[in-house]
Amino acid sequence: MESEILFLCRANNVVGAGHVRRSIDWANSINSMGIKASMSGTNDIDWLKTLVPKGMWIELSEIDLEPKMVIVDSYDEIFLKECFSRFPASKKIQIADSNSKLMDGYDVIWVDHTYPPLAIPEKNNRVLASGLNLLPIRPFPNNEVFCDTAKNVLVTFGGTSSGKFADLFLDTFPFGDYAQVKFHLFCDSSELALPPNVKSYSLGVAMDVVSGQCDTVISASGTSVWNFVANRKVLGVVTIVDNQRSNSLYVSTRGFGLLLGSLGEGQGLRVDLLDQLLFDSQTRINMCNKDRSWIGFTGAVHFAETVVGIL
């Protein structure tokens, strides 16, 4: 059976894991409606390949007939242009946010905390839908209830960042000052010896399970930061790249988390905020009592209904 909707993504060890992960959820939701949705592009991340349902991923070279619609979720402008040329007869949708360059010829689905631009390139048809309520947020299993002070802290760098960021974090974070706290680190490639109160996990299927078990999160991730917000985690955000800075600034200014600084040349963690994040009960209570009605767990369904409605 030929795909009616084809998601196109590109993920490597620098960017794109969050885009592939959410496209899997979107495609699953569309398939549940009886519409054939598949995925293609490039995915160089081994743990992420295991999350793609069997038969969903199709190599570009194996696609003979154009699908009715292609949905491209990538910041890569060259890739967007290649997809446009590869499927000239298909309806084309670009998943975009405030860090995207909108491409001529694509309709737009705007998944961001900002409003979509009022003016888009002349050849773009329209913004089809917008809002964070389109994101496929996943409820964490056995999600930990609120704790006045931190007991189990998840540390994550997103799905694609290399081990250098984990190494920089481990080398600068004062774990010894927080011996009473257990830290759970997601990173495959760190080569540093771990302190006794730090446990490491491989990226993959267990990520949501471990996330649910932790009462606090220190995150240097991009798209997955919204999962932590929706699951009401006490959240400290650390930035590495532009889309993380945008999300982190919004999360911190709205009171959903504390901005702990950046990892990069000439930048570092705001260690002075760690005590507040981990042990100040009023800060933690305020953070988790914020209204989150604008983001929920029906985003994948909302997205699927939107694209199927214009198919």
Stockholm file with secondary structure:
# STOCKHOLM 1.0

chainA/1-311         MESEILFLCRANNVVGAGHVRRSIDWANSINSMGIKASMSGTNDIDWLKTLVPKGMWIELSEIDLEPKMVIVDSYDEIFLKECFSRFPASKKIQIADSNSKLMDGYDVIWVDHTYPPLAIPEKNNRVLASGLNLLPIRPFPNNEVFCDTAKNVLVTFGGTSSGKFADLFLDTFPFGDYAQVKFHLFCDSSELALPPNVKSYSLGVAMDVVSGQCDTVISASGTSVWNFVANRKVLGVVTIVDNQRSNSLYVSTRGFGLLLGSLGEGQGLRVDLLDQLLFDSQTRINMCNKDRSWIGFTGAVHFAETVVGIL
#=GR chainA/1-311 SS CCCSEEEEEEECSSSCHHHHHHHHHHHHHHHHTTCCEEEEEEECCHHHHTTSCTTTBCCGGGCCSCCSEEEEECSCHHHHHHHHHHCTTSEEEEEECTTCCCCTTCEEEECSSSCCCSCCCTTCCCEEEESGGGSCCCCCTTCCCCCSSCSEEEEECTTTCCHHHHHHHHHHSCGGGGTTSEEEEECSCCCSCCCTTEEEECSSTTHHHHHHHCSEEEECCSTTHHHHHHTTCEEEEEECSHHHHHHHHHHHHTTSEEEEEEEETTEEECGGGHHHHHHCHHHHHHHHTSCCTTSCSCHHHHHHHHHHHTC
#=GC SS_cons         CCCSEEEEEEECSSSCHHHHHHHHHHHHHHHHTTCCEEEEEEECCHHHHTTSCTTTBCCGGGCCSCCSEEEEECSCHHHHHHHHHHCTTSEEEEEECTTCCCCTTCEEEECSSSCCCSCCCTTCCCEEEESGGGSCCCCCTTCCCCCSSCSEEEEECTTTCCHHHHHHHHHHSCGGGGTTSEEEEECSCCCSCCCTTEEEECSSTTHHHHHHHCSEEEECCSTTHHHHHHTTCEEEEEECSHHHHHHHHHHHHTTSEEEEEEEETTEEECGGGHHHHHHCHHHHHHHHTSCCTTSCSCHHHHHHHHHHHTC
//
